[in-house]
Amino acid sequence: MSTPTIPTTEPIEFFAGDRLRWTRELSDWSADDSFVLSYYLILQAATSAKITITSTGSGTTHTVDEAKATTAAYSPGIYSWQAVVDDGTTRCVIDKGSVRVWPDFAAAAASDQRSHAKKVLDAIESVLEQRATQDQMSYSIAGRQLSRTPIPDLIVLRDKYKSEVALEIRKERIANGLGHGGKVLTRF
């Protein structure tokens, strides 16, 4: 059995519960000079979810190795991260980016995995289906007025969200090595 190659860049995505490993070569920030590389991750959709990952260093090679039990506790979502080196005297942010943590389906309860765009598109289409049988735009009951969104406005919103969902599908197809699914036009 061969030994897996450890990546030399930060992941762009991973699953909660997976072992998380990578190395960074930092010629200006040697562990021999007491520099420690740490990653600080903040969940973009929340203010309280923060993760700190500290690497171990040998010379100029800094290795991150988070156990599956540790990453199992990570909340799914998109995190912004900063890579920081510090020797107790000097501190420097050397890189930044984002990473998506996907839920571990084996450990999670069943849940709605649709994207925001897909949920909104489904809701708009449901309203359009229900409205096809209703002809009132507004009505009043006991002094309270209710107005519905006009159908042309709903159609504009539906088309917007259809485009977003189509883009998500194309991105997922490309990420899975299936191509973009669209036409490629050429001229000879």
Secondary structure, DSSP 8 states (H G I E B T S, - for coil): -------SS--SEEETTS-EEEEEE-TTS-GGGT-EEEEEEEETT-SS-EEEEE-EEETTEEEEEE-HHHHTTS-SEEEEEEEEEE-SS-EEEEEEEEEEEE--TTTS-------HHHHHHHHHHHHHHHHTT---SEEEETTEEEE---HHHHHHHHHHHHHHHHHHHHHHHHHTTS---S------
